[in-house]
């Protein structure tokens, strides 16, 4: 059985020089290091959640044609 998201992903054009997981430096998705700095020492779980929320918001945003 194919992955449930396969058909949705294959319908979007992705430049051959990139993958879906390479984000440009100008993206608004927070980087993990920045998230760790924002929440302070000992808060890795919260930092991960913050970074994941940002990544998911980026992934769900409409892509420019």
PDB file of N, CA, C and O in Angstrom:
ATOM      1  N   UNK A   1       0.845  -1.183   0.000  1.00  0.00           N
ATOM      2  CA  UNK A   1       0.000   0.000   0.000  1.00  0.00           C
ATOM      3  C   UNK A   1       0.889   1.244   0.000  1.00  0.00           C
ATOM      4  O   UNK A   1       1.793   1.346   0.830  1.00  0.00           O
ATOM      5  N   UNK A   2       0.654   2.186  -0.907  1.00  0.00           N
ATOM      6  CA  UNK A   2       1.495   3.387  -0.953  1.00  0.00           C
ATOM      7  C   UNK A   2       1.245   4.294   0.250  1.00  0.00           C
ATOM      8  O   UNK A   2       0.230   4.182   0.937  1.00  0.00           O
ATOM      9  N   UNK A   3       2.183   5.181   0.481  1.00  0.00           N
ATOM     10  CA  UNK A   3       2.026   6.152   1.562  1.00  0.00           C
ATOM     11  C   UNK A   3       0.790   7.004   1.309  1.00  0.00           C
ATOM     12  O   UNK A   3       0.518   7.344   0.157  1.00  0.00           O
ATOM     13  N   UNK A   4       0.028   7.362   2.346  1.00  0.00           N
ATOM     14  CA  UNK A   4      -1.205   8.127   2.149  1.00  0.00           C
ATOM     15  C   UNK A   4      -0.977   9.517   1.572  1.00  0.00           C
ATOM     16  O   UNK A   4      -1.877  10.074   0.943  1.00  0.00           O
ATOM     17  N   UNK A   5       0.188  10.078   1.769  1.00  0.00           N
ATOM     18  CA  UNK A   5       0.454  11.427   1.274  1.00  0.00           C
ATOM     19  C   UNK A   5       1.136  11.422  -0.086  1.00  0.00           C
ATOM     20  O   UNK A   5       1.392  12.492  -0.640  1.00  0.00           O
ATOM     21  N   UNK A   6       1.436  10.267  -0.635  1.00  0.00           N
ATOM     22  CA  UNK A   6       2.201  10.173  -1.878  1.00  0.00           C
ATOM     23  C   UNK A   6       1.521  10.891  -3.034  1.00  0.00           C
ATOM     24  O   UNK A   6       2.179  11.645  -3.750  1.00  0.00           O
ATOM     25  N   UNK A   7       0.229  10.683  -3.238  1.00  0.00           N
ATOM     26  CA  UNK A   7      -0.448  11.308  -4.372  1.00  0.00           C
ATOM     27  C   UNK A   7      -0.493  12.824  -4.226  1.00  0.00           C
ATOM     28  O   UNK A   7      -0.363  13.543  -5.217  1.00  0.00           O
ATOM     29  N   UNK A   8      -0.675  13.315  -3.014  1.00  0.00           N
ATOM     30  CA  UNK A   8      -0.713  14.763  -2.803  1.00  0.00           C
ATOM     31  C   UNK A   8       0.652  15.381  -3.077  1.00  0.00           C
ATOM     32  O   UNK A   8       0.739  16.450  -3.682  1.00  0.00           O
ATOM     33  N   UNK A   9       1.709  14.722  -2.642  1.00  0.00           N
ATOM     34  CA  UNK A   9       3.056  15.250  -2.844  1.00  0.00           C
ATOM     35  C   UNK A   9       3.466  15.199  -4.310  1.00  0.00           C
ATOM     36  O   UNK A   9       4.111  16.123  -4.806  1.00  0.00           O
ATOM     37  N   UNK A  10       3.099  14.133  -5.000  1.00  0.00           N
ATOM     38  CA  UNK A  10       3.546  13.988  -6.378  1.00  0.00           C
ATOM     39  C   UNK A  10       2.862  14.965  -7.321  1.00  0.00           C
ATOM     40  O   UNK A  10       3.337  15.180  -8.436  1.00  0.00           O
ATOM     41  N   UNK A  11       1.753  15.562  -6.891  1.00  0.00           N
ATOM     42  CA  UNK A  11       1.052  16.506  -7.758  1.00  0.00           C
ATOM     43  C   UNK A  11       1.669  17.904  -7.712  1.00  0.00           C
ATOM     44  O   UNK A  11       1.315  18.759  -8.524  1.00  0.00           O
ATOM     45  N   UNK A  12       2.582  18.146  -6.776  1.00  0.00           N
ATOM     46  CA  UNK A  12       3.216  19.458  -6.656  1.00  0.00           C
ATOM     47  C   UNK A  12       4.600  19.405  -7.291  1.00  0.00           C
ATOM     48  O   UNK A  12       5.360  18.458  -7.089  1.00  0.00           O
ATOM     49  N   UNK A  13       4.906  20.433  -8.053  1.00  0.00           N
ATOM     50  CA  UNK A  13       6.211  20.488  -8.711  1.00  0.00           C
ATOM     51  C   UNK A  13       7.287  20.873  -7.701  1.00  0.00           C
ATOM     52  O   UNK A  13       7.123  21.832  -6.947  1.00  0.00           O
ATOM     53  N   UNK A  14       8.371  20.133  -7.688  1.00  0.00           N
ATOM     54  CA  UNK A  14       9.508  20.422  -6.821  1.00  0.00           C
ATOM     55  C   UNK A  14      10.723  20.584  -7.718  1.00  0.00           C
ATOM     56  O   UNK A  14      11.022  19.691  -8.510  1.00  0.00           O
ATOM     57  N   UNK A  15      11.439  21.714  -7.612  1.00  0.00           N
ATOM     58  CA  UNK A  15      12.632  21.897  -8.435  1.00  0.00           C
ATOM     59  C   UNK A  15      13.600  20.730  -8.234  1.00  0.00           C
ATOM     60  O   UNK A  15      13.761  20.263  -7.106  1.00  0.00           O
ATOM     61  N   UNK A  16      14.244  20.250  -9.292  1.00  0.00           N
ATOM     62  CA  UNK A  16      15.125  19.083  -9.173  1.00  0.00           C
ATOM     63  C   UNK A  16      16.309  19.292  -8.243  1.00  0.00           C
ATOM     64  O   UNK A  16      16.879  18.315  -7.758  1.00  0.00           O
ATOM     65  N   UNK A  17      16.694  20.529  -7.981  1.00  0.00           N
ATOM     66  CA  UNK A  17      17.857  20.781  -7.135  1.00  0.00           C
ATOM     67  C   UNK A  17      17.523  20.770  -5.648  1.00  0.00           C
ATOM     68  O   UNK A  17      18.419  20.928  -4.818  1.00  0.00           O
ATOM     69  N   UNK A  18      16.264  20.589  -5.298  1.00  0.00           N
ATOM     70  CA  UNK A  18      15.880  20.608  -3.890  1.00  0.00           C
ATOM     71  C   UNK A  18      15.067  19.371  -3.546  1.00  0.00           C
ATOM     72  O   UNK A  18      14.610  18.637  -4.422  1.00  0.00           O
ATOM     73  N   UNK A  19      14.901  19.164  -2.257  1.00  0.00           N
ATOM     74  CA  UNK A  19      13.977  18.143  -1.782  1.00  0.00           C
ATOM     75  C   UNK A  19      12.947  18.847  -0.918  1.00  0.00           C
ATOM     76  O   UNK A  19      13.089  20.033  -0.622  1.00  0.00           O
ATOM     77  N   UNK A  20      11.943  18.147  -0.524  1.00  0.00           N
ATOM     78  CA  UNK A  20      10.912  18.745   0.323  1.00  0.00           C
ATOM     79  C   UNK A  20      11.459  19.127   1.692  1.00  0.00           C
ATOM     80  O   UNK A  20      10.858  19.954   2.378  1.00  0.00           O
ATOM     81  N   UNK A  21      12.570  18.555   2.103  1.00  0.00           N
ATOM     82  CA  UNK A  21      13.069  18.785   3.454  1.00  0.00           C
ATOM     83  C   UNK A  21      14.170  19.834   3.516  1.00  0.00           C
ATOM     84  O   UNK A  21      14.672  20.123   4.602  1.00  0.00           O
ATOM     85  N   UNK A  22      14.560  20.410   2.387  1.00  0.00           N
ATOM     86  CA  UNK A  22      15.553  21.481   2.384  1.00  0.00           C
ATOM     87  C   UNK A  22      14.814  22.806   2.357  1.00  0.00           C
ATOM     88  O   UNK A  22      14.179  23.153   1.361  1.00  0.00           O
ATOM     89  N   UNK A  23      14.900  23.544   3.453  1.00  0.00           N
ATOM     90  CA  UNK A  23      14.209  24.822   3.542  1.00  0.00           C
ATOM     91  C   UNK A  23      15.187  25.947   3.250  1.00  0.00           C
ATOM     92  O   UNK A  23      16.323  25.909   3.721  1.00  0.00           O
ATOM     93  N   UNK A  24      14.774  26.945   2.486  1.00  0.00           N
ATOM     94  CA  UNK A  24      15.664  28.073   2.211  1.00  0.00           C
ATOM     95  C   UNK A  24      15.931  28.873   3.481  1.00  0.00           C
ATOM     96  O   UNK A  24      15.143  28.839   4.427  1.00  0.00           O
ATOM     97  N   UNK A  25      17.050  29.593   3.492  1.00  0.00           N
ATOM     98  CA  UNK A  25      17.419  30.377   4.668  1.00  0.00           C
ATOM     99  C   UNK A  25      16.415  31.471   4.994  1.00  0.00           C
ATOM    100  O   UNK A  25      16.316  31.891   6.146  1.00  0.00           O
ATOM    101  N   UNK A  26      15.666  31.941   3.997  1.00  0.00           N
ATOM    102  CA  UNK A  26      14.720  33.028   4.248  1.00  0.00           C
ATOM    103  C   UNK A  26      13.341  32.528   4.676  1.00  0.00           C
ATOM    104  O   UNK A  26      12.395  33.314   4.726  1.00  0.00           O
ATOM    105  N   UNK A  27      13.208  31.249   4.981  1.00  0.00           N
ATOM    106  CA  UNK A  27      11.921  30.719   5.411  1.00  0.00           C
ATOM    107  C   UNK A  27      11.572  31.228   6.804  1.00  0.00           C
ATOM    108  O   UNK A  27      12.456  31.543   7.601  1.00  0.00           O
ATOM    109  N   UNK A  28      10.285  31.305   7.087  1.00  0.00           N
ATOM    110  CA  UNK A  28       9.849  31.771   8.401  1.00  0.00           C
ATOM    111  C   UNK A  28       9.763  30.634   9.404  1.00  0.00           C
ATOM    112  O   UNK A  28       9.426  30.860  10.566  1.00  0.00           O
ATOM    113  N   UNK A  29      10.062  29.418   8.975  1.00  0.00           N
ATOM    114  CA  UNK A  29      10.042  28.275   9.880  1.00  0.00           C
ATOM    115  C   UNK A  29      11.213  28.381  10.845  1.00  0.00           C
ATOM    116  O   UNK A  29      12.355  28.524  10.410  1.00  0.00           O
ATOM    117  N   UNK A  30      10.950  28.315  12.156  1.00  0.00           N
ATOM    118  CA  UNK A  30      12.055  28.447  13.113  1.00  0.00           C
ATOM    119  C   UNK A  30      13.017  27.270  13.039  1.00  0.00           C
ATOM    120  O   UNK A  30      12.598  26.124  12.880  1.00  0.00           O
ATOM    121  N   UNK A  31      14.272  27.552  13.151  1.00  0.00           N
ATOM    122  CA  UNK A  31      15.291  26.514  13.208  1.00  0.00           C
ATOM    123  C   UNK A  31      15.343  25.989  14.648  1.00  0.00           C
ATOM    124  O   UNK A  31      14.993  26.703  15.587  1.00  0.00           O
ATOM    125  N   UNK A  32      15.771  24.762  14.808  1.00  0.00           N
ATOM    126  CA  UNK A  32      15.799  24.169  16.139  1.00  0.00           C
ATOM    127  C   UNK A  32      16.711  24.944  17.080  1.00  0.00           C
ATOM    128  O   UNK A  32      16.360  25.142  18.243  1.00  0.00           O
ATOM    129  N   UNK A  33      17.876  25.387  16.605  1.00  0.00           N
ATOM    130  CA  UNK A  33      18.789  26.140  17.469  1.00  0.00           C
ATOM    131  C   UNK A  33      18.132  27.425  17.968  1.00  0.00           C
ATOM    132  O   UNK A  33      18.281  27.791  19.134  1.00  0.00           O
ATOM    133  N   UNK A  34      17.410  28.103  17.089  1.00  0.00           N
ATOM    134  CA  UNK A  34      16.715  29.326  17.497  1.00  0.00           C
ATOM    135  C   UNK A  34      15.607  29.000  18.487  1.00  0.00           C
ATOM    136  O   UNK A  34      15.381  29.748  19.439  1.00  0.00           O
ATOM    137  N   UNK A  35      14.919  27.893  18.268  1.00  0.00           N
ATOM    138  CA  UNK A  35      13.857  27.491  19.186  1.00  0.00           C
ATOM    139  C   UNK A  35      14.431  27.143  20.556  1.00  0.00           C
ATOM    140  O   UNK A  35      13.861  27.515  21.582  1.00  0.00           O
ATOM    141  N   UNK A  36      15.559  26.430  20.576  1.00  0.00           N
ATOM    142  CA  UNK A  36      16.196  26.105  21.851  1.00  0.00           C
ATOM    143  C   UNK A  36      16.592  27.362  22.605  1.00  0.00           C
ATOM    144  O   UNK A  36      16.404  27.444  23.819  1.00  0.00           O
ATOM    145  N   UNK A  37      17.138  28.339  21.896  1.00  0.00           N
ATOM    146  CA  UNK A  37      17.535  29.591  22.535  1.00  0.00           C
ATOM    147  C   UNK A  37      16.323  30.342  23.072  1.00  0.00           C
ATOM    148  O   UNK A  37      16.407  30.998  24.110  1.00  0.00           O
ATOM    149  N   UNK A  38      15.206  30.250  22.377  1.00  0.00           N
ATOM    150  CA  UNK A  38      14.007  30.992  22.771  1.00  0.00           C
ATOM    151  C   UNK A  38      13.365  30.448  24.039  1.00  0.00           C
ATOM    152  O   UNK A  38      12.796  31.218  24.814  1.00  0.00           O
ATOM    153  N   UNK A  39      13.441  29.158  24.267  1.00  0.00           N
ATOM    154  CA  UNK A  39      12.750  28.582  25.417  1.00  0.00           C
ATOM    155  C   UNK A  39      13.654  28.341  26.616  1.00  0.00           C
ATOM    156  O   UNK A  39      13.167  28.018  27.699  1.00  0.00           O
ATOM    157  N   UNK A  40      14.949  28.493  26.443  1.00  0.00           N
ATOM    158  CA  UNK A  40      15.858  28.360  27.572  1.00  0.00           C
ATOM    159  C   UNK A  40      16.355  26.946  27.809  1.00  0.00           C
ATOM    160  O   UNK A  40      15.855  25.983  27.227  1.00  0.00           O
ATOM    161  N   UNK A  41      17.350  26.845  28.678  1.00  0.00           N
ATOM    162  CA  UNK A  41      17.992  25.569  28.969  1.00  0.00           C
ATOM    163  C   UNK A  41      17.016  24.600  29.633  1.00  0.00           C
ATOM    164  O   UNK A  41      16.172  24.994  30.439  1.00  0.00           O
ATOM    165  N   UNK A  42      17.152  23.323  29.273  1.00  0.00           N
ATOM    166  CA  UNK A  42      16.315  22.302  29.884  1.00  0.00           C
ATOM    167  C   UNK A  42      14.922  22.201  29.295  1.00  0.00           C
ATOM    168  O   UNK A  42      14.078  21.487  29.836  1.00  0.00           O
ATOM    169  N   UNK A  43      14.666  22.890  28.215  1.00  0.00           N
ATOM    170  CA  UNK A  43      13.324  22.880  27.632  1.00  0.00           C
ATOM    171  C   UNK A  43      13.343  22.332  26.211  1.00  0.00           C
ATOM    172  O   UNK A  43      12.681  22.881  25.330  1.00  0.00           O
ATOM    173  N   UNK A  44      14.083  21.270  25.977  1.00  0.00           N
ATOM    174  CA  UNK A  44      14.215  20.715  24.629  1.00  0.00           C
ATOM    175  C   UNK A  44      12.877  20.247  24.069  1.00  0.00           C
ATOM    176  O   UNK A  44      12.630  20.388  22.871  1.00  0.00           O
ATOM    177  N   UNK A  45      12.011  19.694  24.914  1.00  0.00           N
ATOM    178  CA  UNK A  45      10.710  19.239  24.419  1.00  0.00           C
ATOM    179  C   UNK A  45       9.897  20.400  23.871  1.00  0.00           C
ATOM    180  O   UNK A  45       9.299  20.294  22.800  1.00  0.00           O
ATOM    181  N   UNK A  46       9.875  21.503  24.598  1.00  0.00           N
ATOM    182  CA  UNK A  46       9.124  22.678  24.138  1.00  0.00           C
ATOM    183  C   UNK A  46       9.756  23.248  22.881  1.00  0.00           C
ATOM    184  O   UNK A  46       9.048  23.688  21.974  1.00  0.00           O
ATOM    185  N   UNK A  47      11.077  23.245  22.819  1.00  0.00           N
ATOM    186  CA  UNK A  47      11.760  23.748  21.627  1.00  0.00           C
ATOM    187  C   UNK A  47      11.420  22.894  20.413  1.00  0.00           C
ATOM    188  O   UNK A  47      11.195  23.417  19.321  1.00  0.00           O
ATOM    189  N   UNK A  48      11.384  21.584  20.607  1.00  0.00           N
ATOM    190  CA  UNK A  48      11.020  20.699  19.506  1.00  0.00           C
ATOM    191  C   UNK A  48       9.599  20.992  19.044  1.00  0.00           C
ATOM    192  O   UNK A  48       9.346  21.080  17.842  1.00  0.00           O
ATOM    193  N   UNK A  49       8.679  21.143  19.973  1.00  0.00           N
ATOM    194  CA  UNK A  49       7.290  21.436  19.616  1.00  0.00           C
ATOM    195  C   UNK A  49       7.183  22.766  18.866  1.00  0.00           C
ATOM    196  O   UNK A  49       6.427  22.876  17.901  1.00  0.00           O
ATOM    197  N   UNK A  50       7.933  23.767  19.304  1.00  0.00           N
ATOM    198  CA  UNK A  50       7.927  25.067  18.640  1.00  0.00           C
ATOM    199  C   UNK A  50       8.442  24.940  17.206  1.00  0.00           C
ATOM    200  O   UNK A  50       7.850  25.486  16.276  1.00  0.00           O
ATOM    201  N   UNK A  51       9.540  24.222  17.037  1.00  0.00           N
ATOM    202  CA  UNK A  51      10.096  24.029  15.693  1.00  0.00           C
ATOM    203  C   UNK A  51       9.150  23.210  14.826  1.00  0.00           C
ATOM    204  O   UNK A  51       8.972  23.512  13.647  1.00  0.00           O
ATOM    205  N   UNK A  52       8.547  22.180  15.397  1.00  0.00           N
ATOM    206  CA  UNK A  52       7.614  21.346  14.640  1.00  0.00           C
ATOM    207  C   UNK A  52       6.380  22.145  14.227  1.00  0.00           C
ATOM    208  O   UNK A  52       5.912  22.021  13.095  1.00  0.00           O
ATOM    209  N   UNK A  53       5.853  22.959  15.132  1.00  0.00           N
ATOM    210  CA  UNK A  53       4.703  23.810  14.786  1.00  0.00           C
ATOM    211  C   UNK A  53       5.044  24.736  13.625  1.00  0.00           C
ATOM    212  O   UNK A  53       4.243  24.905  12.704  1.00  0.00           O
ATOM    213  N   UNK A  54       6.223  25.331  13.668  1.00  0.00           N
ATOM    214  CA  UNK A  54       6.642  26.223  12.587  1.00  0.00           C
ATOM    215  C   UNK A  54       6.808  25.485  11.278  1.00  0.00           C
ATOM    216  O   UNK A  54       6.408  25.979  10.224  1.00  0.00           O
ATOM    217  N   UNK A  55       7.400  24.296  11.344  1.00  0.00           N
ATOM    218  CA  UNK A  55       7.584  23.513  10.126  1.00  0.00           C
ATOM    219  C   UNK A  55       6.241  23.096   9.537  1.00  0.00           C
ATOM    220  O   UNK A  55       6.041  23.177   8.325  1.00  0.00           O
ATOM    221  N   UNK A  56       5.326  22.652  10.385  1.00  0.00           N
ATOM    222  CA  UNK A  56       4.017  22.216   9.895  1.00  0.00           C
ATOM    223  C   UNK A  56       3.242  23.392   9.303  1.00  0.00           C
ATOM    224  O   UNK A  56       2.548  23.224   8.300  1.00  0.00           O
ATOM    225  N   UNK A  57       3.343  24.565   9.896  1.00  0.00           N
ATOM    226  CA  UNK A  57       2.684  25.745   9.329  1.00  0.00           C
ATOM    227  C   UNK A  57       3.259  26.051   7.950  1.00  0.00           C
ATOM    228  O   UNK A  57       2.525  26.390   7.022  1.00  0.00           O
ATOM    229  N   UNK A  58       4.573  25.927   7.825  1.00  0.00           N
ATOM    230  CA  UNK A  58       5.222  26.150   6.529  1.00  0.00           C
ATOM    231  C   UNK A  58       4.764  25.104   5.512  1.00  0.00           C
ATOM    232  O   UNK A  58       4.465  25.435   4.364  1.00  0.00           O
ATOM    233  N   UNK A  59       4.710  23.856   5.934  1.00  0.00           N
ATOM    234  CA  UNK A  59       4.327  22.770   5.029  1.00  0.00           C
ATOM    235  C   UNK A  59       2.871  22.887   4.574  1.00  0.00           C
ATOM    236  O   UNK A  59       2.539  22.500   3.454  1.00  0.00           O
ATOM    237  N   UNK A  60       2.016  23.411   5.426  1.00  0.00           N
ATOM    238  CA  UNK A  60       0.593  23.534   5.095  1.00  0.00           C
ATOM    239  C   UNK A  60       0.273  24.797   4.305  1.00  0.00           C
ATOM    240  O   UNK A  60      -0.808  24.903   3.725  1.00  0.00           O
ATOM    241  N   UNK A  61       1.187  25.745   4.275  1.00  0.00           N
ATOM    242  CA  UNK A  61       0.940  27.012   3.575  1.00  0.00           C
ATOM    243  C   UNK A  61       0.829  26.765   2.073  1.00  0.00           C
ATOM    244  O   UNK A  61       1.527  25.910   1.528  1.00  0.00           O
ATOM    245  N   UNK A  62      -0.037  27.503   1.416  1.00  0.00           N
ATOM    246  CA  UNK A  62      -0.143  27.357  -0.050  1.00  0.00           C
ATOM    247  C   UNK A  62       1.192  27.699  -0.704  1.00  0.00           C
ATOM    248  O   UNK A  62       1.856  28.662  -0.319  1.00  0.00           O
ATOM    249  N   UNK A  63       1.570  26.912  -1.680  1.00  0.00           N
ATOM    250  CA  UNK A  63       2.828  27.129  -2.386  1.00  0.00           C
ATOM    251  C   UNK A  63       2.605  28.079  -3.560  1.00  0.00           C
ATOM    252  O   UNK A  63       1.589  27.999  -4.250  1.00  0.00           O
ATOM    253  N   UNK A  64       3.557  28.970  -3.779  1.00  0.00           N
ATOM    254  CA  UNK A  64       3.480  29.892  -4.915  1.00  0.00           C
ATOM    255  C   UNK A  64       3.652  29.107  -6.210  1.00  0.00           C
ATOM    256  O   UNK A  64       4.476  28.197  -6.293  1.00  0.00           O
ATOM    257  N   UNK A  65       2.878  29.465  -7.201  1.00  0.00           N
ATOM    258  CA  UNK A  65       2.941  28.730  -8.481  1.00  0.00           C
ATOM    259  C   UNK A  65       4.057  29.254  -9.354  1.00  0.00           C
ATOM    260  O   UNK A  65       4.258  28.758 -10.463  1.00  0.00           O
TER     261      UNK A  65
END
